[in-house]
Amino acid sequence: MSATRTTAQSGTNGPIRNHLRSVQTRDRDAWVSKALCRTGDPDELFVRGAAQRRAATICRHCPVVLECGADALQNRVEWGVWGGMTERQRRALLRQHSDVVSWVDFLAAARRQRRTAI
């Protein structure tokens, strides 16, 4: 994702941008098909307030929680629970780490750090 952002920011047009968009779409399709929530009621993940924390438990055992959260952060998704994070949690991360280029790398590093601390 970091290469995509750098290229897009540099103003590259035409075939390169279209190719990168195509790669992003394929990557997203690959992880979305593995998401635990894909067969459930989407409304369960678009609740308000404290109910979001309960909704986030759906993500607890999802094999693509990292990719989902990174996608939501990268695209600044405002509504719903994504990657086990509430709207408030995502806003806080975006505010605290405004310099992050690749949310996949950032979240993967945070996960590794938590595992080694245990």
C-alpha positions in Angstrom: 0.0 0.0 0.0 2.8 2.4 0.7 4.0 2.3 -2.9 0.4 3.0 -4.1 0.1 6.1 -1.9 3.5 7.5 -2.9 2.7 7.0 -6.6 -0.8 8.5 -6.3 0.6 11.5 -4.4 3.2 12.2 -7.0 0.5 12.9 -9.5 1.2 9.9 -11.7 -1.7 9.4 -14.2 -2.8 6.9 -16.7 -1.9 3.2 -16.9 0.3 3.1 -13.8 -2.5 4.5 -11.6 -5.1 2.1 -13.2 -2.7 -0.8 -12.7 -2.3 0.1 -9.0 -6.0 0.5 -8.5 -6.5 -3.0 -10.1 -3.9 -4.5 -7.7 -5.6 -2.9 -4.7 -9.0 -4.3 -5.8 -7.6 -7.8 -6.2 -5.8 -7.6 -2.8 -9.0 -6.4 -1.1 -11.2 -9.0 -2.8 -8.8 -11.7 -1.5 -9.1 -10.8 2.1 -12.7 -9.8 2.1 -13.7 -13.3 0.9 -12.1 -14.7 4.1 -13.8 -12.3 6.6 -16.0 -13.9 9.2 -18.5 -11.1 8.9 -19.2 -11.6 5.2 -22.1 -14.0 5.8 -23.6 -12.1 8.8 -26.0 -9.2 9.0 -24.0 -6.1 8.1 -26.2 -4.0 10.4 -24.6 -5.7 13.4 -21.4 -3.8 12.6 -23.0 -0.4 12.1 -24.3 0.4 15.5 -23.9 3.4 17.7 -22.1 4.1 21.0 -21.3 1.3 23.4 -22.9 -1.3 21.2 -19.8 -0.9 18.9 -17.6 -2.6 21.5 -19.9 -5.6 21.6 -20.0 -5.6 17.8 -16.2 -5.6 17.6 -16.2 -9.0 19.3 -17.4 -10.5 16.0 -13.9 -9.7 14.7 -12.0 -11.3 17.6 -11.3 -14.6 15.8 -11.4 -13.3 12.2 -8.4 -14.4 10.1 -8.3 -11.0 8.3 -8.8 -8.6 11.1 -5.5 -6.9 10.4 -6.2 -6.4 6.7 -9.7 -5.2 7.4 -8.5 -2.6 10.0 -5.7 -1.4 7.8 -8.1 -1.0 4.9 -10.5 1.1 7.0 -7.7 3.3 8.3 -6.0 3.7 4.9 -9.3 4.7 3.4 -10.4 6.7 6.4 -13.7 4.8 6.8 -15.8 6.8 9.3 -18.7 4.5 10.1 -19.0 1.0 11.6 -16.7 -1.5 13.2 -13.8 -2.6 11.0 -10.9 -4.8 11.9 -12.2 -5.0 15.5 -12.0 -1.3 16.0 -14.8 1.1 16.8 -15.1 4.5 15.0 -13.6 6.2 18.0 -10.6 3.9 18.1 -9.9 4.4 14.4 -10.2 8.2 14.8 -7.7 8.1 17.7 -5.2 6.1 15.7 -5.5 8.4 12.7 -5.0 11.4 15.0 -2.1 9.9 17.0 -0.2 8.5 14.0 -0.9 10.9 11.1 2.5 10.1 9.6 1.7 6.4 8.9 2.0 5.5 5.3 1.2 1.8 5.5 -1.4 0.8 8.1 -0.9 -2.9 7.3 2.8 -2.5 8.3 1.9 -0.4 11.4 -0.8 -2.8 12.7 1.4 -5.9 12.0 4.3 -4.3 14.0 1.9 -3.4 16.8 0.7 -7.0 16.9 4.2 -8.4 17.0 5.1 -6.0 19.8 2.1 -7.2 21.8 2.9 -10.8 21.3 6.5 -10.4 22.5 5.4 -8.5 25.5 3.3 -11.4 26.7 
